[in-house]
């Protein structure tokens, strides 16, 4: 069994099975599928796979980003699926049936502009001559006459007629581009090119820049276009770095972010663009802005490359020595601006669930099995904690986490007692969300419990709304005053049915009544939490 056999089996099922595969291939980082019915692919489930870094549909191909291990994954996949892989060109041809008119036009443009213009024209001449000689030659000698005459005349035409004409056309295009880069409006040209290059990558039209770069090098001894391409890649990688900082507590996201950022800095942009930046939207735009600004500085300093190199940090090796300093400055801009913008925008736009995940890093202890089975005597002893739980509060109940403003109580909802959150409980045992000391108990009602942490922070856990009126009926303390508790220590057992019968909501709130030495609180809401596992409050 291969390393990725199980993942391959899962992916095969999620894309609709073997019968839904028209063609499959792979490139440096991606599996490339042409699906008979693209709607059968469960994209959401595919992107949830641990081995998958993202997915997207481009030019009729459903592409799944695997990363550097794609070759091994591909080998296991074709074995599991029982299909034969084909070349990337064959996949492109098969994908045309899934393209709309606009996509077909874009694909055609990308294929036209990718090679050098003289070569394209020479190919057209060769095709025409072959058809001409095949039409006039007797079938008995056509196998000899057609290829010989077509090739000889095509070479002569390419050398004496088509070549010079094509070269003039190529030179004219490079002259226009060179005028844009060096003319009075070079700042505008640089800003526009730097901004739109990343979207060109999405469409595939970025391939046409290779021909223009080579023509610029031939005509002017260097290209000022390619350095901006390298800076665009760096800018997109830096946007991913901003996401890495924002999602530093989201283990699942970091498994995608870190390798995507590294590969982008080294010139492979697809995992970063499709797996991270386009997924959230704003990092992609922040990268484009940073790219545009660095491109403006690049053209203002006339930074020129000797050749087309690796489109990332190693790209500095292709820069002419006298411009390496200016390119380094542009690289710093492409580092700092996208990263900073992504962080600033992300602080406002990124949900806390995306920032910290759903508790993947929490300890794997089944606390729900403990509920209702631990006696009060047993609970006077503290529970050992596998992780230190520093600077976090974990879920004190299993259920949906909601903001305080959604709690139907004027005191809690308005934050009169302090900031916090609430959980709609699915179990009947309240657990300590952190290590601390029991400093508040309500002996008569037993519906609330207060803890004090070592940093001086104080929290209040309050079960239900107006449940003080129940005078303790349906509530049982499992701890005593001044008892030292560990995170996941059971604190209170309560009867949810009795609470509802009494006409009270059982929503349970956690309020930070005193911050102590803690600061920078982040409350994770609108997620489903599991008691003792999911991190719901972060602080420094």
C-alpha positions, 0 to 999 in steps of 0.5 A, a space after each residue: 500500500 502506498 503512502 497516499 493510498 487511503 487519501 487517493 481512495 477518498 479523493 476518487 470517491 469525492 470527485 465522483 468515482 472512476 466513471 467521472 474521470 475523462 482525463 487526469 495528469 499532474 504538474 509540479 504541485 497539482 492534480 489536474 482532472 477533466 471531469 465528465 460532470 464537474 458538478 459531481 465533485 464535492 469541492 468542500 469535502 475535497 478541500 477539507 482533506 488533510 492532504 489537499 491544500 486547495 482546489 480550483 477550476 481553470 480552463 475546464 480543468 478541476 485542479 487539486 493542489 497537493 504540493 511537492 508530494 504530488 508525484 507520489 500522490 498521483 502514482 497512488 491515485 492512478 493505481 487506486 482509480 484504475 485509470 491511465 494518466 495522460 500528458 498535460 497537453 492531452 488534459 488541455 485538449 480534453 478540458 476544452 469540452 468543459 470550457 465556455 466561449 470566453 475560456 476558449 478565447 483566453 486559452 487560445 490567446 495564451 497558446 498563441 502568445 506563449 511561443 516566439 512570433 517567428 516560430 508561430 508564423 513558420 509553423 503556419 507556413 509548414 502546415 499550409 505547405 504540407 496540405 498543398 503538397 499532399 493535395 497535388 502529389 500522387 498517393 504512391 509518392 506522397 509519403 516521400 514528396 510531401 514531407 521533403 518539399 514541405 520542410 525544405 520550402 518551409 525552412 527557406 520561407 522561414 529564413 528569408 521571408 517569414 522570419 524577418 517579418 515575424 522578427 519585425 512584429 516581435 520587435 514592434 511589440 517589444 518596442 511598445 512594451 519598452 516604451 511603456 516601461 521607460 517612457 513618461 508614463 512608466 510609473 502608470 505602466 508599472 503600477 498597472 502591470 504589477 497590479 494585474 499580473 497575479 490575475 493573469 496567472 489565474 487565467 494563464 495569460 501570463 505565459 505570453 510575457 515569456 515571449 515579450 521578455 525574450 524579445 526585450 532581451 534580444 533587442 535591448 540586452 535585458 528585460 525590465 518586465 521580468 523583475 516585476 513578475 518576480 516581485 508579484 510572486 514575492 508579494 503574493 507569498 508575503 500576503 500568505 505570510 500575513 495569513 501565517 501570522 493571523 492564523 498562528 493558532 490554527 494548526 490546520 491552516 498552518 499546514 497549508 499556509 507555511 509550505 504555500 508561502 515558502 513555495 511562492 517565495 521560490 517561484 511556485 505560486 499556485 498553492 499560495 494563490 489558489 490554496 490561501 489568497 483566493 480562498 479568503 480574497 483579501 490577501 490576494 488583493 493585498 498582494 496585488 497592491 504590494 506588487 503594484 507599489 514595488 513595480 512602480 519603484 522597479 521601473 523608476 529605478 530602471 531595474 533590469 534582468 539579464 535573463 528570465 529566472 526563477 520568479 521569486 526570491 532567487 530571481 535576484 540572481 538574474 538581475 544585472 549586478 548594478 541593479 541588484 541593490 534597487 531590486 533588493 529595495 523592491 523586494 523589501 517593499 514586496 515583503 512588507 506592504 502585502 504582509 502588513 496590509 493582510 494583517 491589518 485587513 485580516 484583523 477586521 475581516 477574518 472570523 475568529 473561527 478561521 483564525 484559531 480553527 476549531 480546537 485541532 490543537 486541543 488535548 484529545 480527552 473524552 470529557 463527555 464520557 465523564 459527565 454524570 459519572 464522577 462523584 462529588 468526592 472524586 472531584 475534590 481531586 484535581 484533574 491532570 492536564 496534558 497541555 499547559 493551556 497557557 493564555 487560553 480558555 477552553 470550552 466549559 461545555 459542549 455546544 454552539 459558542 455565541 457572542 454575549 450580544 445574542 444572550 437574552 439578558 440585559 446585564 450579560 448582553 450589554 457587557 455590564 459585568 465584563 466581556 465574554 461569550 456564551 455556550 448553548 449546552 449539549 451536556 450537563 456538566 460544567 468544566 473548568 476552562 483553565 487552571 485556577 482557584 475557585 473563589 466564588 460559589 453561590 451556596 444557595 443557588 449553586 448556579 454559578 462559579 468563579 475562578 481566579 487565574 495566576 495572572 490575576 484574571 477573574 472569570 465568572 461561569 453562570 448557568 442559565 438566565 435567572 436560574 437563581 430563582 430555582 434556589 439550587 434545585 437541579 444544580 450540584 457543586 462538584 468543587 469547594 471554595 478555595 479549591 485549586 482546579 485544573 483545566 477540565 475539572 468538573 465544577 457543576 452538574 446541572 439538570 437541563 430539563 429542570 431548567 427548561 421546565 422552570 421556564 429559563 434558558 440554559 445558555 451558559 455565559 463566561 464573563 471576564 470580570 477582572 482582566 488582571 495582567 491579561 490583555 488583547 482578548 480574542 473571543 471565538 464565537 459562531 463555532 461548535 465547541 467540545 468541552 475541554 478541547 476547543 479553544 474559545 478565548 485567547 489572550 496575552 
